[in-house]
Amino acid sequence: MDGIQKIPYFGPTLAPVNGTPLPDEVRASWAAARSAAADGDDDAELAAYQRAVAVVDELTARPELVGVCREAAWVAFRENRYDEAIAALKLALRVSPRSEPAVRALIYGDKMRMRYRTGQVQLAKEALASARLLVTEGDVLTEAVVRLSEAWLLVQMDEDEVGADLAALALPVLRGREGCEPELADALIILAVGAVMVGDDAEQGVAYAREAVELAAAIGDDDRLADAYNDVAYALGDAGLEDESFAWLEEGVARLKGSRRFVPTFLRLSYARQLTHRGDFREAADVLASTDPVLGPDGPGLPLSGTTISHVFRRLINVELALAERRIDDAQQLIDGVDAGQLAADDQWLPFMERLRKRIEAERTSEWSRLLTRREKEVLEVMADGATNKQVAERLFISVKTVSIHVSHVFDKLGVSNRTEAVAVARRLGLI
């Protein structure tokens, strides 16, 4: 393992340099970290990386150590140890040579992602601006790395089309370049989501995702593998392709069976939720029972750890199960046990919980029929035939954007989050 490009990293990475062999102390700590990761021992993995970083901190500029620092940063970040993560990235910048701007751009890209994921949007933009300053005329690799970072940020801000355009520009530079496999996988995932959401081309989106999946599997990156399945499944679901979305999730869960990393764990939870929407309650319960929580500390103002997310997701899925079985009191008791103050640290959970509360209240009052407008019921009826948003628009002689607005209103009023669930709830309540 004589060059850092030989190390299968966790988190974004690129190693276009051929460094000298890793120091023995770093090599031993890195090996211990990978062994702990395989065993699912997060604490031991983090401790091993901390030992490696301590050794690196005593060394002068050594480009082959950049990858160790970056991987240590992402392991610390996954454990919600944000100060340690940023410190490891600063160390990565210190040991990275200025003659390798692409590597330095990747470190700034890591910082951008971490800042954004902790709600520090302005600091994320500043990190991206620092990366842009590294681009010089004719340096296509650094330019591709910066474009990919910008594409990622745009997608997070719901600018899927522009993000996909930038990823498409980076793709030919990254494809086939040794050491760029993780970044190539990221570009393919962004393009996959863009093809489905923007280009209305599910077939091309799945083709991009398939390439990302095989690439992530080849470099042993379970998290990127799960990202490919999870992100594309959600994009397919949002596009109204529920069966394709479910099949993609199902394949991902089967392929990542046994992985204890957080992202694969979250993928299994997403799959369990889809099963409840399809009425496969027993199988959903089995998936929930077999999903191990991922440990990590929480704190005021911090993103939720794996443990909390797993716990909350399980509880909310069980609320859905109880509602589907008309166990209204059980559903109420389950949702009352969720700490809304804790969820305030992660915006995606509060709307989900509020939708479930609306469903519980509507079940108690039996006033569903008055919630929907005539046009919303028409859209729902066409959706029940399996039509996509585009097909609904054609049948009702309205625009796709108008259909999307009506669908969003239907979801909100019925307290659901996808088309399959909306149709199932509507049929059970006699609305269609």
KOLVOFI-720857 format. One record per residue (C-alpha): chain; residue in one letter; y, x, z. Coordinates in steps of 0.02 Angstrom, whole numbers, plus 50000, padded with zeros to 5 digits. Layout:
<sites>
mol	type	north	east	up
A	A	Y	X	Z
...
</sites>
This chain:
<sites>
mol	type	north	east	up
A	M	50000	50000	50000
A	D	50122	50134	49944
A	G	50267	50030	49880
A	I	50351	49879	49955
A	Q	50317	49783	49795
A	K	50134	49784	49850
A	I	50170	49680	50006
A	P	50144	49490	49991
A	Y	50302	49431	50076
A	F	50340	49274	50172
A	G	50509	49210	50113
A	P	50612	49258	49959
A	T	50582	49437	49903
A	L	50605	49559	49761
A	A	50561	49744	49754
A	P	50610	49826	49590
A	V	50607	50000	49670
A	N	50462	50119	49697
A	G	50487	50180	49874
A	T	50391	50310	49972
A	P	50245	50254	50082
A	L	50289	50151	50234
A	P	50301	50247	50399
A	D	50139	50232	50500
A	E	50223	50133	50639
A	V	50293	50007	50516
A	R	50129	49996	50421
A	A	50033	49960	50582
A	S	50157	49828	50639
A	W	50158	49746	50469
A	A	49967	49739	50467
A	A	49967	49661	50641
A	A	50095	49532	50584
A	R	49992	49481	50432
A	S	49835	49468	50540
A	A	49926	49359	50666
A	A	49993	49250	50524
A	A	49816	49224	50458
A	D	49762	49170	50633
A	G	49909	49051	50651
A	D	49977	49150	50799
A	D	50165	49134	50771
A	D	50215	49224	50931
A	A	50108	49377	50892
A	E	50172	49379	50713
A	L	50353	49378	50769
A	A	50321	49512	50900
A	A	50241	49626	50771
A	Y	50389	49609	50654
A	Q	50507	49644	50798
A	R	50415	49808	50827
A	A	50430	49851	50642
A	V	50616	49814	50639
A	A	50643	49921	50794
A	V	50566	50069	50702
A	V	50668	50037	50545
A	D	50828	50031	50648
A	E	50802	50215	50692
A	L	50788	50269	50510
A	T	50915	50310	50378
A	A	50925	50220	50210
A	R	50748	50187	50152
A	P	50733	50063	50008
A	E	50546	50037	50037
A	L	50586	49961	50208
A	V	50697	49822	50140
A	G	50551	49704	50116
A	V	50491	49728	50295
A	C	50664	49683	50361
A	R	50677	49531	50249
A	E	50506	49467	50297
A	A	50545	49494	50481
A	A	50706	49394	50455
A	W	50613	49246	50382
A	V	50481	49247	50518
A	A	50618	49247	50651
A	F	50710	49108	50557
A	R	50553	49002	50550
A	E	50544	49017	50740
A	N	50727	48962	50755
A	R	50779	49136	50815
A	Y	50932	49137	50705
A	D	51026	49284	50781
A	E	50872	49394	50758
A	A	50852	49334	50580
A	I	51031	49377	50531
A	A	51019	49544	50623
A	A	50863	49587	50521
A	L	50956	49547	50360
A	K	51102	49658	50412
A	L	50976	49797	50441
A	A	50901	49762	50270
A	L	51074	49787	50193
A	R	51096	49950	50288
A	V	50932	50027	50227
A	S	50950	49961	50048
A	P	51028	50082	49923
A	R	51189	50030	49838
A	S	51109	50089	49677
A	E	50994	49935	49685
A	P	51116	49787	49676
A	A	50977	49663	49636
A	V	50894	49699	49802
A	R	51058	49682	49895
A	A	51093	49519	49802
A	L	50927	49451	49865
A	I	50972	49494	50044
A	Y	51136	49399	50024
A	G	51034	49257	49948
A	D	50925	49254	50104
A	K	51081	49246	50212
A	M	51149	49104	50104
A	R	50989	49002	50127
A	M	50984	49031	50314
A	R	51167	48987	50336
A	Y	51150	48827	50234
A	R	50992	48772	50325
A	T	51082	48789	50492
A	G	51229	48683	50432
A	Q	51348	48829	50403
A	V	51396	48781	50226
A	Q	51554	48885	50216
A	L	51463	49041	50275
A	A	51327	49005	50148
A	K	51458	49001	50010
A	E	51532	49163	50073
A	A	51361	49247	50065
A	L	51342	49187	49886
A	A	51516	49254	49846
A	S	51463	49425	49914
A	A	51311	49421	49800
A	R	51419	49379	49649
A	L	51524	49535	49680
A	L	51370	49641	49647
A	V	51351	49583	49466
A	T	51412	49708	49337
A	E	51412	49696	49148
A	G	51240	49726	49075
A	D	51146	49709	49241
A	V	51039	49561	49192
A	L	50922	49571	49342
A	T	51058	49559	49473
A	E	51141	49421	49373
A	A	50975	49325	49368
A	V	50951	49344	49556
A	V	51127	49279	49591
A	R	51105	49135	49470
A	L	50944	49085	49558
A	S	51030	49087	49728
A	E	51171	48980	49659
A	A	51045	48862	49579
A	W	50957	48839	49746
A	L	51121	48799	49834
A	L	51172	48674	49700
A	V	51006	48583	49712
A	Q	51027	48568	49901
A	M	51195	48487	49866
A	D	51116	48362	49744
A	E	51184	48452	49589
A	D	51010	48454	49510
A	E	51068	48465	49330
A	V	51182	48616	49351
A	G	51055	48698	49466
A	A	50918	48677	49336
A	D	51032	48749	49201
A	L	51061	48906	49305
A	A	50876	48923	49346
A	A	50838	48911	49159
A	L	50955	49057	49126
A	A	50869	49162	49260
A	L	50693	49118	49205
A	P	50672	49234	49053
A	V	50737	49383	49152
A	L	50617	49354	49297
A	R	50464	49308	49194
A	G	50341	49451	49179
A	R	50444	49572	49285
A	E	50339	49656	49419
A	G	50395	49615	49596
A	C	50490	49459	49543
A	E	50346	49334	49562
A	P	50418	49243	49715
A	E	50587	49221	49631
A	L	50503	49163	49471
A	A	50409	49032	49571
A	D	50574	48973	49648
A	A	50652	48957	49476
A	L	50504	48858	49411
A	I	50511	48737	49560
A	I	50697	48705	49529
A	L	50662	48676	49344
A	A	50518	48559	49386
A	V	50627	48449	49496
A	G	50766	48453	49367
A	A	50650	48401	49226
A	V	50590	48250	49325
A	M	50755	48197	49404
A	V	50879	48241	49268
A	G	50783	48256	49107
A	D	50667	48107	49136
A	D	50525	48220	49079
A	A	50386	48211	49207
A	E	50262	48300	49094
A	Q	50375	48453	49076
A	G	50414	48447	49262
A	V	50231	48450	49308
A	A	50203	48593	49185
A	Y	50337	48697	49271
A	A	50266	48651	49441
A	R	50090	48696	49385
A	E	50149	48870	49336
A	A	50238	48889	49504
A	V	50081	48836	49596
A	E	49971	48962	49508
A	L	50099	49099	49534
A	A	50118	49062	49720
A	A	49929	49058	49740
A	A	49912	49226	49652
A	I	50031	49311	49775
A	G	49959	49221	49926
A	D	50119	49127	49970
A	D	50064	48964	50054
A	D	50242	48910	50089
A	R	50298	48919	49908
A	L	50135	48837	49857
A	A	50172	48692	49975
A	D	50354	48685	49917
A	A	50298	48663	49738
A	Y	50185	48518	49783
A	N	50305	48437	49906
A	D	50466	48451	49804
A	V	50388	48390	49642
A	A	50295	48249	49729
A	Y	50458	48184	49801
A	A	50546	48201	49633
A	L	50407	48102	49548
A	G	50418	47969	49683
A	D	50607	47955	49665
A	A	50583	47934	49478
A	G	50468	47785	49510
A	L	50307	47877	49465
A	E	50218	47835	49627
A	D	50039	47865	49567
A	E	50085	48036	49496
A	S	50177	48078	49657
A	F	50027	48032	49764
A	A	49906	48129	49653
A	W	50017	48284	49665
A	L	50023	48272	49856
A	E	49836	48242	49865
A	E	49800	48397	49762
A	G	49918	48502	49868
A	V	49838	48447	50031
A	A	49664	48488	49964
A	R	49720	48657	49901
A	L	49807	48707	50063
A	K	49672	48642	50179
A	G	49662	48752	50332
A	S	49835	48831	50317
A	R	49932	48824	50480
A	R	50100	48876	50409
A	F	50238	48749	50440
A	V	50273	48700	50260
A	P	50089	48658	50222
A	T	50083	48561	50386
A	F	50233	48460	50330
A	L	50148	48430	50163
A	R	50000	48352	50254
A	L	50118	48240	50352
A	S	50199	48183	50189
A	Y	50027	48144	50122
A	A	49986	48042	50277
A	R	50145	47941	50252
A	Q	50099	47907	50070
A	L	49928	47846	50127
A	T	50009	47718	50242
A	H	50113	47654	50095
A	R	49953	47629	49996
A	G	49868	47538	50139
A	D	49743	47679	50175
A	F	49775	47670	50362
A	R	49611	47744	50421
A	E	49628	47896	50309
A	A	49811	47917	50360
A	A	49758	47917	50543
A	D	49625	48048	50506
A	V	49753	48160	50419
A	L	49873	48142	50566
A	A	49736	48183	50690
A	S	49691	48343	50595
A	T	49870	48406	50577
A	D	49906	48542	50704
A	P	50084	48552	50772
A	V	50181	48710	50728
A	L	50266	48789	50877
A	G	50448	48839	50887
A	P	50597	48814	51004
A	D	50731	48682	50983
A	G	50909	48687	51047
A	P	51073	48590	51039
A	G	51144	48591	50864
A	L	50993	48681	50790
A	P	50877	48618	50653
A	L	50718	48541	50722
A	S	50572	48657	50750
A	G	50401	48631	50676
A	T	50337	48557	50839
A	T	50474	48427	50849
A	I	50465	48382	50665
A	S	50276	48361	50673
A	H	50291	48254	50829
A	V	50431	48146	50759
A	F	50348	48126	50589
A	R	50184	48073	50670
A	R	50271	47948	50782
A	L	50371	47870	50639
A	I	50216	47859	50529
A	N	50127	47772	50671
A	V	50273	47650	50678
A	E	50242	47613	50494
A	L	50057	47589	50529
A	A	50096	47467	50670
A	L	50216	47369	50559
A	A	50089	47359	50419
A	E	49964	47287	50542
A	R	50097	47168	50614
A	R	50089	47252	50786
A	I	50275	47229	50814
A	D	50277	47266	51001
A	D	50180	47427	50973
A	A	50302	47478	50835
A	Q	50449	47444	50951
A	Q	50372	47547	51091
A	L	50336	47692	50975
A	I	50510	47699	50901
A	D	50593	47682	51071
A	G	50503	47842	51119
A	V	50599	47943	50987
A	D	50751	48034	51056
A	A	50892	47991	50934
A	G	51004	48122	51015
A	Q	50879	48256	50971
A	L	50866	48192	50793
A	A	51054	48210	50770
A	A	51020	48393	50731
A	D	50933	48343	50570
A	D	51015	48206	50465
A	Q	50859	48159	50365
A	W	50772	48079	50514
A	L	50906	47961	50577
A	P	50913	47854	50417
A	F	50722	47846	50415
A	M	50720	47786	50595
A	E	50859	47661	50564
A	R	50763	47586	50417
A	L	50612	47563	50529
A	R	50720	47480	50663
A	K	50785	47358	50532
A	R	50607	47316	50481
A	I	50557	47285	50662
A	E	50706	47170	50688
A	A	50675	47076	50525
A	E	50491	47054	50570
A	R	50544	46976	50734
A	T	50672	46857	50657
A	S	50578	46817	50494
A	E	50743	46816	50397
A	W	50688	46926	50253
A	S	50717	46800	50114
A	R	50904	46793	50145
A	L	50925	46982	50141
A	L	50904	47007	49953
A	T	51021	46950	49815
A	R	50956	46866	49658
A	R	50974	47024	49554
A	E	50890	47130	49688
A	K	50741	47011	49686
A	E	50733	47023	49496
A	V	50732	47213	49504
A	L	50597	47205	49638
A	E	50489	47089	49533
A	V	50496	47205	49383
A	M	50461	47355	49495
A	A	50306	47266	49556
A	D	50237	47279	49378
A	G	50243	47468	49394
A	A	50401	47489	49290
A	T	50510	47645	49305
A	N	50698	47630	49330
A	K	50722	47655	49143
A	Q	50597	47516	49102
A	V	50678	47399	49230
A	A	50847	47430	49149
A	E	50779	47391	48976
A	R	50695	47231	49033
A	L	50846	47165	49129
A	F	50977	47229	49004
A	I	51070	47331	49133
A	S	51104	47518	49151
A	V	50986	47640	49236
A	K	51124	47682	49359
A	T	51141	47498	49406
A	V	50953	47488	49431
A	S	50960	47640	49545
A	I	51096	47556	49650
A	H	50994	47395	49666
A	V	50837	47492	49710
A	S	50932	47586	49845
A	H	50995	47421	49917
A	V	50819	47348	49916
A	F	50751	47501	50007
A	D	50888	47490	50138
A	K	50868	47303	50167
A	L	50679	47308	50178
A	G	50681	47464	50284
A	V	50572	47564	50164
A	S	50588	47731	50076
A	N	50494	47713	49912
A	R	50443	47589	49778
A	T	50261	47570	49828
A	E	50311	47527	50005
A	A	50447	47407	49946
A	V	50326	47311	49837
A	A	50193	47306	49974
A	V	50318	47240	50104
A	A	50391	47114	49982
A	R	50219	47043	49938
A	R	50167	47032	50119
A	L	50327	46935	50159
A	G	50314	46820	50008
A	L	50472	46884	49924
A	I	50383	46911	49757
</sites>
